[in-house]
Amino acid sequence: MTAIFLGLIGLLAVYSSISSLAAKRDGSTFHFLMKHGLMLLSGGVIIHYTSKLRHGVYSRLAQLAIWVTAGLLLLTLILGSNINDASRWITIPIIGQSFQTSDLAKVVLITYLARVLAKHYQEPWTLRDVAVRLMLPVGLICGLILPANFSTAALLFMVCLVLMFVAQVPMKHLVVVVGSAILLFGLLLLIADTFPDLLPRVATWAARIKAFSAGAADPDANYQVEHAKIAIANGGLFPNGPGSGASRNWLPHPYSDMIYAFIVEEYGSLFGGLGLLLLYTILLHRAVRIAGKCEKPFGALVAVGLGFLLTIQAMANMAVAVNLVPVTGQPLPLVSMGGTSIWFTCLAIGILISVSRSLEENTSSSTKEPHVERPRTTLA
């Protein structure tokens, strides 16, 4: 139900905010509305069918999917569509739809990591085990995402750490992991500074951090966030109504990266701002409740991991709009206008529902009255 509310809010907000985008095409918003609506509809189909599979299937599929995903990420870096020095997209040949391989990688890595943690749940974790069993796949996937999309790699790494903590990996090992990651990232920045053509995106990361640090002192460098704050201020506390948002004409990407600011402008801070925050909090709460009821560790861990993945991504998008963090480019799950990112978000929700359904089936089977076989009577 939470996913349906988020999808409907997104549909209304996208329709109201795409006039500037439509003007570049033919002036009609119908094309973009239909495309977004079809993506949401197909996402609903994905939720329906993926939720019917037992969640153990995803544990087995993750063993192969992790390597397929690594190959796709590598292929994206080499042959992917290049926008702003970032190769993030590859095109599906048959339907001609481009998709961000990092969206698939997020779901696959969390599922695979949950499988490994569940498999060795009652075993003591040595630092070598953490490095080989956990950090090798995490480092591989995040490392392949990093050159084109730092924010996604950082958020995914953060969720993986949360998942390891929940699975009771010793804190001393996690401290070593975080320290090693910081050192490797520092080395990467040093290499990028020495050879700027090797990692051109590093300049973009630095510019965003610099703009965030400058804040109001340099409004030109922080144009996107400053205008998002103006849109939020115009929204006030209570709703102004659909179609009332003027920021669609001057706010960069009001239908995707900055859709939260646009929603607050039209629906107010109370209903639009806090309402969205509440919906994502409910989504996380549901995931944690599902995890708490699971008897087996894989279901619990995959539920926690996917719940945190969707929620942290949403919080990152909202935090950018209110200038709490530098610009990340993270979409608002199920709300921002997007392509296949909606599909992979729906895949994550489908897996969550699959875990929940397994719990319901186990509960119903355990509450049934046990069958007692009566002794047969024989005729003398």
C-alpha positions in Angstrom: 0.0 0.0 0.0 2.9 2.4 0.8 4.3 1.7 -2.7 1.0 2.6 -4.3 0.8 5.9 -2.4 4.3 6.8 -3.4 3.6 5.9 -7.1 0.5 8.0 -7.1 2.2 11.0 -5.6 5.0 10.6 -8.1 2.5 10.4 -11.0 0.8 13.7 -9.9 4.1 15.5 -9.3 5.7 14.4 -12.6 2.6 15.5 -14.6 2.7 18.8 -12.9 6.4 19.4 -13.3 7.3 18.3 -16.8 6.0 21.4 -18.7 9.6 22.7 -19.3 10.7 19.3 -20.4 7.7 18.9 -22.7 8.5 22.4 -24.3 11.7 21.0 -25.6 9.8 18.2 -27.4 6.5 19.3 -28.9 4.8 21.1 -26.0 2.7 18.1 -25.0 3.1 16.6 -21.5 1.1 13.5 -22.5 4.1 11.6 -23.9 6.1 11.9 -20.6 3.0 11.2 -18.5 2.2 8.1 -20.4 5.8 6.9 -20.3 6.0 7.4 -16.5 2.6 5.8 -16.1 3.6 2.7 -18.1 6.9 2.4 -16.1 4.8 2.4 -12.9 2.3 0.0 -14.3 5.0 -2.4 -15.4 6.6 -2.0 -12.0 3.4 -3.1 -10.4 3.5 -6.2 -12.6 7.1 -6.9 -11.4 6.0 -6.6 -7.8 3.1 -9.0 -8.4 5.1 -11.7 -9.9 8.3 -11.4 -7.9 6.4 -11.4 -4.7 4.9 -14.8 -5.6 8.3 -16.5 -5.7 9.6 -17.9 -2.4 12.4 -15.6 -1.2 14.8 -18.6 -1.1 14.8 -18.5 -4.9 16.5 -15.0 -4.8 19.2 -16.4 -2.5 20.1 -19.0 -5.1 19.8 -16.6 -8.0 22.1 -14.1 -6.3 25.1 -16.5 -6.7 25.0 -16.1 -10.5 23.5 -12.6 -10.6 26.5 -11.1 -8.7 28.9 -12.1 -11.4 26.5 -11.2 -14.3 26.1 -7.8 -12.6 29.8 -7.2 -12.3 30.1 -8.0 -16.0 27.4 -5.5 -16.9 29.0 -2.8 -14.8 32.3 -3.3 -16.5 30.6 -3.3 -19.9 28.9 0.0 -18.9 32.2 1.6 -18.1 33.6 0.5 -21.4 30.7 0.8 -23.9 28.0 2.7 -21.9 26.3 5.9 -22.9 28.5 8.8 -21.7 26.8 11.9 -20.2 28.8 14.5 -18.2 31.8 12.2 -18.3 29.8 9.4 -16.6 29.1 6.1 -18.3 26.0 4.8 -16.4 23.7 3.5 -19.0 23.5 0.6 -21.4 20.7 -0.1 -23.9 18.6 -3.3 -23.9 18.9 -4.4 -27.6 15.4 -5.7 -28.2 13.2 -3.0 -26.7 15.8 -0.1 -27.0 15.3 0.9 -23.4 18.4 2.2 -21.6 19.0 1.4 -18.0 21.4 2.2 -15.2 23.3 -1.0 -14.3 24.0 0.4 -10.9 20.2 0.1 -10.1 20.4 -3.6 -10.7 23.7 -3.9 -8.8 22.2 -2.4 -5.7 19.5 -5.1 -5.4 21.8 -7.9 -6.4 24.6 -7.0 -4.0 22.3 -6.7 -1.0 20.6 -10.0 -1.8 24.0 -11.7 -2.3 25.5 -10.2 0.9 22.4 -11.3 2.9 22.9 -14.9 1.5 26.6 -15.0 2.6 25.9 -13.5 6.0 23.0 -15.9 6.5 25.1 -18.9 5.4 27.8 -18.2 8.0 25.5 -16.6 10.6 26.5 -18.8 13.6 30.2 -18.9 12.7 32.8 -16.6 14.2 34.0 -14.0 11.8 37.7 -13.5 11.4 39.2 -10.5 9.6 40.2 -12.8 6.7 36.6 -14.1 6.4 35.3 -10.5 6.3 37.8 -9.5 3.6 37.3 -12.6 1.4 33.6 -13.5 1.8 32.2 -10.0 2.3 34.4 -7.2 1.2 35.6 -8.9 -2.0 32.1 -8.8 -3.6 31.2 -5.5 -2.0 34.5 -3.9 -3.1 34.1 -5.3 -6.6 30.6 -4.0 -7.2 31.0 -0.6 -5.4 34.4 -0.2 -7.2 32.8 -0.7 -10.6 30.0 1.8 -9.8 32.4 4.4 -8.3 34.0 5.9 -11.4 30.7 7.0 -12.9 28.5 7.4 -9.8 30.2 8.2 -6.5 26.9 8.8 -4.5 25.4 5.4 -5.4 28.6 3.6 -4.6 28.9 5.4 -1.2 25.2 4.8 -0.3 25.4 1.1 -1.3 28.6 0.7 0.7 26.9 2.3 3.7 23.9 -0.1 3.5 26.3 -3.1 3.3 28.0 -1.9 6.5 24.5 -1.7 8.2 23.7 -5.2 7.0 27.0 -6.5 8.4 26.3 -4.8 11.7 22.9 -6.3 11.9 24.4 -9.7 11.1 26.7 -9.3 14.2 30.0 -9.0 12.3 32.4 -7.9 15.0 32.7 -4.1 15.3 36.5 -4.2 15.3 36.4 -5.7 11.8 33.9 -3.1 10.6 36.2 -0.4 11.9 39.1 -1.9 9.9 36.8 -2.0 6.8 35.8 1.6 7.1 39.4 2.7 7.7 40.6 0.8 4.7 37.9 2.2 2.6 38.9 5.8 3.6 42.6 5.1 2.8 41.7 3.6 -0.6 39.5 6.5 -1.4 42.2 9.0 -0.5 44.6 7.1 -2.7 42.1 7.2 -5.5 41.8 11.0 -5.1 45.6 11.3 -5.2 45.8 9.3 -8.4 43.0 11.3 -10.0 44.8 14.5 -9.1 47.9 13.3 -10.7 46.2 11.8 -13.8 43.0 13.9 -14.2 42.0 12.2 -17.5 41.9 8.8 -15.8 38.9 9.7 -13.6 37.3 12.9 -14.9 34.3 12.5 -12.6 36.5 13.4 -9.6 36.4 17.1 -10.7 32.5 16.9 -10.6 32.6 15.5 -7.0 35.0 18.2 -5.9 32.9 20.9 -7.5 29.7 19.7 -5.7 31.5 19.5 -2.3 32.9 23.0 -2.9 29.5 24.4 -3.9 28.0 22.8 -0.8 30.7 24.3 1.5 30.2 27.7 -0.1 26.5 27.7 0.5 24.8 31.1 0.2 28.1 32.8 -0.2 28.3 31.5 -3.8 24.7 31.2 -5.1 25.8 30.7 -8.7 27.8 27.6 -7.8 25.0 26.3 -5.7 22.2 27.3 -8.2 20.3 24.0 -8.0 20.0 23.8 -4.2 19.4 27.5 -3.8 16.4 27.3 -6.1 15.2 24.2 -4.4 15.2 26.1 -1.1 13.2 28.9 -2.7 10.6 26.4 -4.0 10.3 24.9 -0.5 9.9 28.4 1.1 7.2 29.2 -1.5 5.3 26.0 -0.5 4.6 27.1 3.1 3.1 24.8 5.6 -0.2 23.9 3.9 -1.0 22.7 0.3 -1.3 25.2 -2.5 -2.7 22.5 -4.8 -1.6 20.5 -7.8 -0.4 22.7 -10.7 0.4 25.7 -8.5 4.2 25.2 -8.4 6.0 27.9 -10.4 9.4 26.3 -9.8 8.8 24.0 -12.8 9.9 26.9 -15.0 13.3 27.5 -13.3 14.2 24.7 -10.9 16.6 22.2 -12.5 15.1 18.7 -12.8 11.9 19.3 -10.8 10.6 16.0 -12.1 13.6 13.9 -10.9 16.5 15.0 -8.7 14.6 18.0 -7.2 11.1 16.5 -7.2 11.0 16.7 -3.4 11.3 20.5 -3.4 8.6 20.7 -6.1 6.2 18.5 -4.1 6.7 20.6 -1.0 6.0 23.7 -3.1 2.7 22.3 -4.3 1.6 20.3 -1.3 3.2 22.2 1.6 5.8 21.2 4.2 3.2 19.5 6.4 1.5 17.2 3.8 4.1 17.1 1.0 7.4 17.3 3.0 6.5 15.4 6.2 4.0 13.1 4.4 6.7 11.8 2.1 9.1 11.4 5.0 6.4 9.4 6.9 5.7 7.1 3.9 9.4 6.1 3.6 9.6 5.7 7.4 6.6 3.4 7.2 8.4 1.4 4.5 11.5 1.0 6.6 9.4 0.1 9.7 7.5 -2.6 7.7 10.8 -4.0 6.5 12.2 -4.2 10.0 9.0 -5.8 11.3 9.2 -8.4 8.6 12.8 -9.1 9.6 11.9 -9.4 13.2 9.4 -12.1 12.5 11.7 -14.2 10.3 13.0 -17.5 11.8 15.7 -17.9 9.2 18.5 -15.3 8.8 18.4 -14.8 5.0 14.8 -13.5 5.0 15.6 -11.2 7.9 18.8 -9.8 6.4 17.5 -9.3 2.9 14.4 -7.5 4.3 16.6 -5.1 6.4 19.0 -4.6 3.6 16.5 -3.7 1.0 14.4 -1.6 3.4 17.5 0.5 4.4 18.5 0.7 0.7 15.3 2.3 -0.4 15.0 4.5 2.7 18.6 5.9 2.7 18.3 6.7 -1.0 15.1 8.6 -0.3 16.6 10.5 2.6 19.6 11.4 0.5 17.3 12.9 -2.2 15.4 14.9 0.4 18.6 16.0 2.2 19.9 17.5 -1.0 16.8 19.6 -1.5 17.1 21.1 2.0 20.9 21.6 1.6 22.0 19.1 4.3 24.3 17.2 1.9 26.0 18.0 -1.4 24.1 17.3 -4.6 24.0 13.5 -5.2 21.7 13.0 -8.2 19.8 10.2 -6.4 16.2 9.9 -7.5 13.3 9.6 -5.0 12.2 6.0 -5.2 8.9 5.4 -7.0 8.3 9.2 -7.1 11.0 10.7 -9.4 10.4 10.3 -13.1 12.7 7.6 -14.3 13.1 4.6 -16.5 14.2 1.2 -15.3 15.2 2.5 -11.9 11.4 2.1 -11.1 11.6 -1.5 -12.2 14.5 -2.3 -9.9 12.9 -0.5 -7.0 9.8 -2.6 -7.6 12.0 -5.7 -7.7 13.2 -4.8 -4.2 9.7 -4.3 -3.0 8.6 -7.6 -4.6 11.3 -9.4 -2.6 10.2 -7.7 0.6 6.6 -8.9 0.0 7.9 -12.4 -0.9 9.6 -12.6 2.6 6.4 -11.3 4.2 4.2 -13.9 2.3 6.5 -16.7 3.4 5.9 -15.6 7.0 2.2 -15.6 6.5 2.2 -19.1 5.0 4.3 -20.4 7.8 2.0 -18.9 10.4 -1.1 -20.2 8.8 0.3 -23.7 8.4 1.4 -23.8 12.1 -2.0 -22.7 13.3 -3.9 -25.4 11.5 -5.2 -28.2 13.7 -2.8 -31.1 13.4 -4.2 -34.1 11.5 -4.7 -37.1 13.8 -5.0 -40.4 12.0 -7.8 -42.5 13.5 -7.3 -46.3 13.9 -9.0 -48.3 11.2 -11.8 -50.7 12.3 -12.0 -54.2 10.9 -15.0 -56.4 10.6 -14.6 -59.7 12.5 
